[in-house]
Amino acid sequence: MQSENPIIADFVKLANSAAGTMAGMTREAREGARERMREAMGGMDFVSREEFDTVKAMAQKAREQADALEAKVAELESKLTGN
């Protein structure tokens, strides 16, 4: 039969309680940090990757059209000047 030392038993209970408290505090700190980040980021305007890619494709198409129009204008100007 093993006898239990009350001082050791109390120390073990205290250590278990401290570990539980620390885990709870860590969890609360993490949740609080996440909430603060959501609030900070909520005021900013972000776009999805899909929206970004769509606008990028539109800009590329507009650039190609502008280049084509520039070439056409240059061609018409050269015909007008007779070169």
KEFILO-52643 format. One record per atom (N, C-alpha, C): residue number from 0; residue in one letter; atom name; x, y, z. Coordinates in steps of 0.001 Angstrom, whole numbers. Example, Ala and Ser with C-alpha at 12.3 -4.5 7.8 and 13.67 -1.06 7.14 Angstrom:
<nodes>
{num: 0	residuo: a	atomo: N	X: 13190	Y: -5690	Z: 7800} $
{num: 0	residuo: a	atomo: CA	X: 12300	Y: -4500	Z: 7800} $
{num: 0	residuo: a	atomo: C	X: 13200	Y: -3300	Z: 7800} $
{num: 1	residuo: s	atomo: N	X: 12850	Y: -2250	Z: 7080} $
{num: 1	residuo: s	atomo: CA	X: 13670	Y: -1060	Z: 7140} $
{num: 1	residuo: s	atomo: C	X: 12900	Y: 30	Z: 7870} $
</nodes>
This chain:
<nodes>
{num: 0	residuo: m	atomo: N	X: 835	Y: -1167	Z: 0} $
{num: 0	residuo: m	atomo: CA	X: 0	Y: 0	Z: 0} $
{num: 0	residuo: m	atomo: C	X: 892	Y: 1246	Z: 0} $
{num: 1	residuo: q	atomo: N	X: 505	Y: 2161	Z: -838} $
{num: 1	residuo: q	atomo: CA	X: 1316	Y: 3360	Z: -985} $
{num: 1	residuo: q	atomo: C	X: 648	Y: 4500	Z: -237} $
{num: 2	residuo: s	atomo: N	X: 1396	Y: 5194	Z: 577} $
{num: 2	residuo: s	atomo: CA	X: 832	Y: 6323	Z: 1307} $
{num: 2	residuo: s	atomo: C	X: 1042	Y: 7583	Z: 470} $
{num: 3	residuo: e	atomo: N	X: 83	Y: 8480	Z: 510} $
{num: 3	residuo: e	atomo: CA	X: 152	Y: 9696	Z: -288} $
{num: 3	residuo: e	atomo: C	X: 528	Y: 10859	Z: 601} $
{num: 4	residuo: n	atomo: N	X: 1538	Y: 11574	Z: 213} $
{num: 4	residuo: n	atomo: CA	X: 1987	Y: 12736	Z: 958} $
{num: 4	residuo: n	atomo: C	X: 1057	Y: 13907	Z: 625} $
{num: 5	residuo: p	atomo: N	X: 411	Y: 14514	Z: 1605} $
{num: 5	residuo: p	atomo: CA	X: -540	Y: 15596	Z: 1323} $
{num: 5	residuo: p	atomo: C	X: 129	Y: 16826	Z: 713} $
{num: 6	residuo: i	atomo: N	X: 1360	Y: 17091	Z: 1033} $
{num: 6	residuo: i	atomo: CA	X: 2059	Y: 18250	Z: 462} $
{num: 6	residuo: i	atomo: C	X: 2270	Y: 18035	Z: -1036} $
{num: 7	residuo: i	atomo: N	X: 2683	Y: 16823	Z: -1407} $
{num: 7	residuo: i	atomo: CA	X: 2896	Y: 16512	Z: -2828} $
{num: 7	residuo: i	atomo: C	X: 1562	Y: 16540	Z: -3563} $
{num: 8	residuo: a	atomo: N	X: 517	Y: 16003	Z: -2961} $
{num: 8	residuo: a	atomo: CA	X: -806	Y: 16003	Z: -3580} $
{num: 8	residuo: a	atomo: C	X: -1298	Y: 17436	Z: -3811} $
{num: 9	residuo: d	atomo: N	X: -1083	Y: 18304	Z: -2829} $
{num: 9	residuo: d	atomo: CA	X: -1477	Y: 19700	Z: -2982} $
{num: 9	residuo: d	atomo: C	X: -662	Y: 20382	Z: -4077} $
{num: 10	residuo: f	atomo: N	X: 623	Y: 20066	Z: -4137} $
{num: 10	residuo: f	atomo: CA	X: 1485	Y: 20640	Z: -5165} $
{num: 10	residuo: f	atomo: C	X: 1031	Y: 20191	Z: -6558} $
{num: 11	residuo: v	atomo: N	X: 674	Y: 18925	Z: -6696} $
{num: 11	residuo: v	atomo: CA	X: 198	Y: 18400	Z: -7983} $
{num: 11	residuo: v	atomo: C	X: -1100	Y: 19100	Z: -8386} $
{num: 12	residuo: k	atomo: N	X: -2017	Y: 19292	Z: -7435} $
{num: 12	residuo: k	atomo: CA	X: -3273	Y: 19989	Z: -7722} $
{num: 12	residuo: k	atomo: C	X: -3001	Y: 21430	Z: -8169} $
{num: 13	residuo: l	atomo: N	X: -2077	Y: 22072	Z: -7468} $
{num: 13	residuo: l	atomo: CA	X: -1723	Y: 23445	Z: -7803} $
{num: 13	residuo: l	atomo: C	X: -1116	Y: 23518	Z: -9209} $
{num: 14	residuo: a	atomo: N	X: -228	Y: 22584	Z: -9521} $
{num: 14	residuo: a	atomo: CA	X: 396	Y: 22566	Z: -10844} $
{num: 14	residuo: a	atomo: C	X: -642	Y: 22316	Z: -11937} $
{num: 15	residuo: n	atomo: N	X: -1580	Y: 21404	Z: -11699} $
{num: 15	residuo: n	atomo: CA	X: -2635	Y: 21143	Z: -12675} $
{num: 15	residuo: n	atomo: C	X: -3520	Y: 22364	Z: -12883} $
{num: 16	residuo: s	atomo: N	X: -3842	Y: 23038	Z: -11809} $
{num: 16	residuo: s	atomo: CA	X: -4665	Y: 24245	Z: -11904} $
{num: 16	residuo: s	atomo: C	X: -3929	Y: 25333	Z: -12678} $
{num: 17	residuo: a	atomo: N	X: -2645	Y: 25502	Z: -12396} $
{num: 17	residuo: a	atomo: CA	X: -1848	Y: 26514	Z: -13089} $
{num: 17	residuo: a	atomo: C	X: -1767	Y: 26199	Z: -14578} $
{num: 18	residuo: a	atomo: N	X: -1587	Y: 24922	Z: -14916} $
{num: 18	residuo: a	atomo: CA	X: -1514	Y: 24531	Z: -16325} $
{num: 18	residuo: a	atomo: C	X: -2838	Y: 24822	Z: -17025} $
{num: 19	residuo: g	atomo: N	X: -3953	Y: 24531	Z: -16383} $
{num: 19	residuo: g	atomo: CA	X: -5261	Y: 24823	Z: -16963} $
{num: 19	residuo: g	atomo: C	X: -5489	Y: 26309	Z: -17151} $
{num: 20	residuo: t	atomo: N	X: -5065	Y: 27074	Z: -16158} $
{num: 20	residuo: t	atomo: CA	X: -5208	Y: 28528	Z: -16236} $
{num: 20	residuo: t	atomo: C	X: -4361	Y: 29091	Z: -17371} $
{num: 21	residuo: m	atomo: N	X: -3143	Y: 28628	Z: -17498} $
{num: 21	residuo: m	atomo: CA	X: -2265	Y: 29091	Z: -18579} $
{num: 21	residuo: m	atomo: C	X: -2843	Y: 28751	Z: -19950} $
{num: 22	residuo: a	atomo: N	X: -3390	Y: 27545	Z: -20083} $
{num: 22	residuo: a	atomo: CA	X: -3997	Y: 27145	Z: -21357} $
{num: 22	residuo: a	atomo: C	X: -5175	Y: 28055	Z: -21694} $
{num: 23	residuo: g	atomo: N	X: -5985	Y: 28366	Z: -20697} $
{num: 23	residuo: g	atomo: CA	X: -7125	Y: 29259	Z: -20907} $
{num: 23	residuo: g	atomo: C	X: -6688	Y: 30663	Z: -21278} $
{num: 24	residuo: m	atomo: N	X: -5653	Y: 31158	Z: -20597} $
{num: 24	residuo: m	atomo: CA	X: -5151	Y: 32498	Z: -20902} $
{num: 24	residuo: m	atomo: C	X: -4571	Y: 32551	Z: -22313} $
{num: 25	residuo: t	atomo: N	X: -3869	Y: 31507	Z: -22710} $
{num: 25	residuo: t	atomo: CA	X: -3306	Y: 31446	Z: -24060} $
{num: 25	residuo: t	atomo: C	X: -4415	Y: 31460	Z: -25101} $
{num: 26	residuo: r	atomo: N	X: -5444	Y: 30670	Z: -24849} $
{num: 26	residuo: r	atomo: CA	X: -6570	Y: 30600	Z: -25781} $
{num: 26	residuo: r	atomo: C	X: -7256	Y: 31969	Z: -25890} $
{num: 27	residuo: e	atomo: N	X: -7483	Y: 32623	Z: -24762} $
{num: 27	residuo: e	atomo: CA	X: -8119	Y: 33937	Z: -24772} $
{num: 27	residuo: e	atomo: C	X: -7261	Y: 34980	Z: -25479} $
{num: 28	residuo: a	atomo: N	X: -5952	Y: 34933	Z: -25256} $
{num: 28	residuo: a	atomo: CA	X: -5049	Y: 35876	Z: -25913} $
{num: 28	residuo: a	atomo: C	X: -5074	Y: 35675	Z: -27421} $
{num: 29	residuo: r	atomo: N	X: -5070	Y: 34429	Z: -27853} $
{num: 29	residuo: r	atomo: CA	X: -5102	Y: 34127	Z: -29285} $
{num: 29	residuo: r	atomo: C	X: -6397	Y: 34634	Z: -29913} $
{num: 30	residuo: e	atomo: N	X: -7526	Y: 34376	Z: -29243} $
{num: 30	residuo: e	atomo: CA	X: -8830	Y: 34821	Z: -29750} $
{num: 30	residuo: e	atomo: C	X: -8883	Y: 36353	Z: -29811} $
{num: 31	residuo: g	atomo: N	X: -8355	Y: 37003	Z: -28778} $
{num: 31	residuo: g	atomo: CA	X: -8344	Y: 38462	Z: -28752} $
{num: 31	residuo: g	atomo: C	X: -7498	Y: 39035	Z: -29875} $
{num: 32	residuo: a	atomo: N	X: -6340	Y: 38441	Z: -30124} $
{num: 32	residuo: a	atomo: CA	X: -5472	Y: 38903	Z: -31205} $
{num: 32	residuo: a	atomo: C	X: -6153	Y: 38729	Z: -32554} $
{num: 33	residuo: r	atomo: N	X: -6817	Y: 37610	Z: -32736} $
{num: 33	residuo: r	atomo: CA	X: -7538	Y: 37382	Z: -34004} $
{num: 33	residuo: r	atomo: C	X: -8629	Y: 38423	Z: -34201} $
{num: 34	residuo: e	atomo: N	X: -9355	Y: 38709	Z: -33136} $
{num: 34	residuo: e	atomo: CA	X: -10442	Y: 39688	Z: -33225} $
{num: 34	residuo: e	atomo: C	X: -9900	Y: 41076	Z: -33543} $
{num: 35	residuo: r	atomo: N	X: -8799	Y: 41456	Z: -32909} $
{num: 35	residuo: r	atomo: CA	X: -8190	Y: 42759	Z: -33203} $
{num: 35	residuo: r	atomo: C	X: -7716	Y: 42830	Z: -34644} $
{num: 36	residuo: m	atomo: N	X: -7166	Y: 41737	Z: -35165} $
{num: 36	residuo: m	atomo: CA	X: -6725	Y: 41721	Z: -36569} $
{num: 36	residuo: m	atomo: C	X: -7918	Y: 41846	Z: -37513} $
{num: 37	residuo: r	atomo: N	X: -9009	Y: 41146	Z: -37195} $
{num: 37	residuo: r	atomo: CA	X: -10219	Y: 41250	Z: -38033} $
{num: 37	residuo: r	atomo: C	X: -10725	Y: 42691	Z: -38054} $
{num: 38	residuo: e	atomo: N	X: -10729	Y: 43334	Z: -36890} $
{num: 38	residuo: e	atomo: CA	X: -11194	Y: 44725	Z: -36812} $
{num: 38	residuo: e	atomo: C	X: -10272	Y: 45647	Z: -37603} $
{num: 39	residuo: a	atomo: N	X: -8969	Y: 45450	Z: -37470} $
{num: 39	residuo: a	atomo: CA	X: -8004	Y: 46296	Z: -38175} $
{num: 39	residuo: a	atomo: C	X: -8095	Y: 46091	Z: -39681} $
{num: 40	residuo: m	atomo: N	X: -8239	Y: 44852	Z: -40105} $
{num: 40	residuo: m	atomo: CA	X: -8281	Y: 44541	Z: -41531} $
{num: 40	residuo: m	atomo: C	X: -9654	Y: 44843	Z: -42131} $
{num: 41	residuo: g	atomo: N	X: -10679	Y: 44904	Z: -41295} $
{num: 41	residuo: g	atomo: CA	X: -12033	Y: 45119	Z: -41787} $
{num: 41	residuo: g	atomo: C	X: -12214	Y: 46459	Z: -42470} $
{num: 42	residuo: g	atomo: N	X: -11483	Y: 47463	Z: -42043} $
{num: 42	residuo: g	atomo: CA	X: -11611	Y: 48789	Z: -42636} $
{num: 42	residuo: g	atomo: C	X: -10870	Y: 48945	Z: -43947} $
{num: 43	residuo: m	atomo: N	X: -10056	Y: 47993	Z: -44279} $
{num: 43	residuo: m	atomo: CA	X: -9272	Y: 48077	Z: -45512} $
{num: 43	residuo: m	atomo: C	X: -10040	Y: 47433	Z: -46661} $
{num: 44	residuo: d	atomo: N	X: -9805	Y: 47971	Z: -47846} $
{num: 44	residuo: d	atomo: CA	X: -10459	Y: 47423	Z: -49030} $
{num: 44	residuo: d	atomo: C	X: -9522	Y: 46442	Z: -49709} $
{num: 45	residuo: f	atomo: N	X: -9875	Y: 45181	Z: -49649} $
{num: 45	residuo: f	atomo: CA	X: -9104	Y: 44141	Z: -50312} $
{num: 45	residuo: f	atomo: C	X: -9952	Y: 43529	Z: -51414} $
{num: 46	residuo: v	atomo: N	X: -9303	Y: 43046	Z: -52442} $
{num: 46	residuo: v	atomo: CA	X: -10014	Y: 42357	Z: -53522} $
{num: 46	residuo: v	atomo: C	X: -9584	Y: 40900	Z: -53543} $
{num: 47	residuo: s	atomo: N	X: -10448	Y: 40084	Z: -54082} $
{num: 47	residuo: s	atomo: CA	X: -10101	Y: 38671	Z: -54198} $
{num: 47	residuo: s	atomo: C	X: -9114	Y: 38487	Z: -55349} $
{num: 48	residuo: r	atomo: N	X: -8466	Y: 37363	Z: -55364} $
{num: 48	residuo: r	atomo: CA	X: -7511	Y: 37067	Z: -56436} $
{num: 48	residuo: r	atomo: C	X: -8227	Y: 37038	Z: -57785} $
{num: 49	residuo: e	atomo: N	X: -9447	Y: 36506	Z: -57778} $
{num: 49	residuo: e	atomo: CA	X: -10227	Y: 36422	Z: -59016} $
{num: 49	residuo: e	atomo: C	X: -10526	Y: 37819	Z: -59565} $
{num: 50	residuo: e	atomo: N	X: -10923	Y: 38743	Z: -58687} $
{num: 50	residuo: e	atomo: CA	X: -11189	Y: 40117	Z: -59120} $
{num: 50	residuo: e	atomo: C	X: -9921	Y: 40776	Z: -59647} $
{num: 51	residuo: f	atomo: N	X: -8805	Y: 40547	Z: -58971} $
{num: 51	residuo: f	atomo: CA	X: -7530	Y: 41116	Z: -59406} $
{num: 51	residuo: f	atomo: C	X: -7155	Y: 40604	Z: -60787} $
{num: 52	residuo: d	atomo: N	X: -7279	Y: 39292	Z: -60994} $
{num: 52	residuo: d	atomo: CA	X: -6938	Y: 38708	Z: -62296} $
{num: 52	residuo: d	atomo: C	X: -7844	Y: 39227	Z: -63405} $
{num: 53	residuo: t	atomo: N	X: -9136	Y: 39440	Z: -63090} $
{num: 53	residuo: t	atomo: CA	X: -10074	Y: 39972	Z: -64081} $
{num: 53	residuo: t	atomo: C	X: -9676	Y: 41375	Z: -64496} $
{num: 54	residuo: v	atomo: N	X: -9380	Y: 42225	Z: -63529} $
{num: 54	residuo: v	atomo: CA	X: -8989	Y: 43606	Z: -63835} $
{num: 54	residuo: v	atomo: C	X: -7648	Y: 43628	Z: -64569} $
{num: 55	residuo: k	atomo: N	X: -6750	Y: 42746	Z: -64211} $
{num: 55	residuo: k	atomo: CA	X: -5455	Y: 42669	Z: -64890} $
{num: 55	residuo: k	atomo: C	X: -5646	Y: 42299	Z: -66363} $
{num: 56	residuo: a	atomo: N	X: -6542	Y: 41343	Z: -66631} $
{num: 56	residuo: a	atomo: CA	X: -6823	Y: 40946	Z: -68012} $
{num: 56	residuo: a	atomo: C	X: -7461	Y: 42098	Z: -68785} $
{num: 57	residuo: m	atomo: N	X: -8350	Y: 42837	Z: -68127} $
{num: 57	residuo: m	atomo: CA	X: -8975	Y: 43991	Z: -68778} $
{num: 57	residuo: m	atomo: C	X: -7937	Y: 45056	Z: -69121} $
{num: 58	residuo: a	atomo: N	X: -7010	Y: 45297	Z: -68212} $
{num: 58	residuo: a	atomo: CA	X: -5955	Y: 46288	Z: -68455} $
{num: 58	residuo: a	atomo: C	X: -5053	Y: 45842	Z: -69602} $
{num: 59	residuo: q	atomo: N	X: -4745	Y: 44554	Z: -69657} $
{num: 59	residuo: q	atomo: CA	X: -3908	Y: 44030	Z: -70732} $
{num: 59	residuo: q	atomo: C	X: -4603	Y: 44214	Z: -72082} $
{num: 60	residuo: k	atomo: N	X: -5901	Y: 43912	Z: -72128} $
{num: 60	residuo: k	atomo: CA	X: -6667	Y: 44062	Z: -73367} $
{num: 60	residuo: k	atomo: C	X: -6718	Y: 45530	Z: -73787} $
{num: 61	residuo: a	atomo: N	X: -6926	Y: 46427	Z: -72819} $
{num: 61	residuo: a	atomo: CA	X: -6964	Y: 47860	Z: -73119} $
{num: 61	residuo: a	atomo: C	X: -5615	Y: 48336	Z: -73647} $
{num: 62	residuo: r	atomo: N	X: -4544	Y: 47809	Z: -73077} $
{num: 62	residuo: r	atomo: CA	X: -3202	Y: 48192	Z: -73553} $
{num: 62	residuo: r	atomo: C	X: -2976	Y: 47719	Z: -74980} $
{num: 63	residuo: e	atomo: N	X: -3408	Y: 46503	Z: -75283} $
{num: 63	residuo: e	atomo: CA	X: -3257	Y: 45977	Z: -76639} $
{num: 63	residuo: e	atomo: C	X: -4065	Y: 46807	Z: -77635} $
{num: 64	residuo: q	atomo: N	X: -5283	Y: 47196	Z: -77243} $
{num: 64	residuo: q	atomo: CA	X: -6106	Y: 48032	Z: -78118} $
{num: 64	residuo: q	atomo: C	X: -5468	Y: 49399	Z: -78329} $
{num: 65	residuo: a	atomo: N	X: -4905	Y: 49970	Z: -77273} $
{num: 65	residuo: a	atomo: CA	X: -4247	Y: 51271	Z: -77385} $
{num: 65	residuo: a	atomo: C	X: -3042	Y: 51183	Z: -78319} $
{num: 66	residuo: d	atomo: N	X: -2271	Y: 50095	Z: -78205} $
{num: 66	residuo: d	atomo: CA	X: -1122	Y: 49911	Z: -79089} $
{num: 66	residuo: d	atomo: C	X: -1573	Y: 49776	Z: -80544} $
{num: 67	residuo: a	atomo: N	X: -2666	Y: 49033	Z: -80764} $
{num: 67	residuo: a	atomo: CA	X: -3176	Y: 48861	Z: -82129} $
{num: 67	residuo: a	atomo: C	X: -3659	Y: 50188	Z: -82692} $
{num: 68	residuo: l	atomo: N	X: -4351	Y: 50976	Z: -81881} $
{num: 68	residuo: l	atomo: CA	X: -4821	Y: 52290	Z: -82338} $
{num: 68	residuo: l	atomo: C	X: -3655	Y: 53227	Z: -82620} $
{num: 69	residuo: e	atomo: N	X: -2639	Y: 53152	Z: -81800} $
{num: 69	residuo: e	atomo: CA	X: -1449	Y: 53984	Z: -82011} $
{num: 69	residuo: e	atomo: C	X: -782	Y: 53638	Z: -83347} $
{num: 70	residuo: a	atomo: N	X: -712	Y: 52352	Z: -83646} $
{num: 70	residuo: a	atomo: CA	X: -122	Y: 51926	Z: -84919} $
{num: 70	residuo: a	atomo: C	X: -978	Y: 52396	Z: -86091} $
{num: 71	residuo: k	atomo: N	X: -2308	Y: 52330	Z: -85939} $
{num: 71	residuo: k	atomo: CA	X: -3207	Y: 52780	Z: -86998} $
{num: 71	residuo: k	atomo: C	X: -3062	Y: 54273	Z: -87243} $
{num: 72	residuo: v	atomo: N	X: -2986	Y: 55051	Z: -86166} $
{num: 72	residuo: v	atomo: CA	X: -2824	Y: 56503	Z: -86289} $
{num: 72	residuo: v	atomo: C	X: -1510	Y: 56815	Z: -86982} $
{num: 73	residuo: a	atomo: N	X: -457	Y: 56118	Z: -86608} $
{num: 73	residuo: a	atomo: CA	X: 841	Y: 56349	Z: -87251} $
{num: 73	residuo: a	atomo: C	X: 764	Y: 56024	Z: -88743} $
{num: 74	residuo: e	atomo: N	X: 58	Y: 54957	Z: -89090} $
{num: 74	residuo: e	atomo: CA	X: -100	Y: 54565	Z: -90494} $
{num: 74	residuo: e	atomo: C	X: -886	Y: 55630	Z: -91265} $
{num: 75	residuo: l	atomo: N	X: -1981	Y: 56111	Z: -90674} $
{num: 75	residuo: l	atomo: CA	X: -2783	Y: 57144	Z: -91327} $
{num: 75	residuo: l	atomo: C	X: -2006	Y: 58450	Z: -91471} $
{num: 76	residuo: e	atomo: N	X: -1218	Y: 58798	Z: -90474} $
{num: 76	residuo: e	atomo: CA	X: -415	Y: 60020	Z: -90546} $
{num: 76	residuo: e	atomo: C	X: 618	Y: 59913	Z: -91654} $
{num: 77	residuo: s	atomo: N	X: 1212	Y: 58721	Z: -91782} $
{num: 77	residuo: s	atomo: CA	X: 2213	Y: 58561	Z: -92845} $
{num: 77	residuo: s	atomo: C	X: 1568	Y: 58619	Z: -94226} $
{num: 78	residuo: k	atomo: N	X: 332	Y: 58146	Z: -94375} $
{num: 78	residuo: k	atomo: CA	X: -364	Y: 58246	Z: -95662} $
{num: 78	residuo: k	atomo: C	X: -718	Y: 59687	Z: -95973} $
{num: 79	residuo: l	atomo: N	X: -1088	Y: 60458	Z: -94933} $
{num: 79	residuo: l	atomo: CA	X: -1441	Y: 61857	Z: -95136} $
{num: 79	residuo: l	atomo: C	X: -225	Y: 62696	Z: -95550} $
{num: 80	residuo: t	atomo: N	X: 902	Y: 62398	Z: -94963} $
{num: 80	residuo: t	atomo: CA	X: 2114	Y: 63183	Z: -95273} $
{num: 80	residuo: t	atomo: C	X: 2798	Y: 62672	Z: -96527} $
{num: 81	residuo: g	atomo: N	X: 2373	Y: 61498	Z: -97002} $
{num: 81	residuo: g	atomo: CA	X: 2927	Y: 60971	Z: -98247} $
{num: 81	residuo: g	atomo: C	X: 4252	Y: 60231	Z: -98065} $
{num: 82	residuo: n	atomo: N	X: 4570	Y: 59799	Z: -96879} $
{num: 82	residuo: n	atomo: CA	X: 5827	Y: 59062	Z: -96648} $
{num: 82	residuo: n	atomo: C	X: 5623	Y: 57604	Z: -96798} $
</nodes>
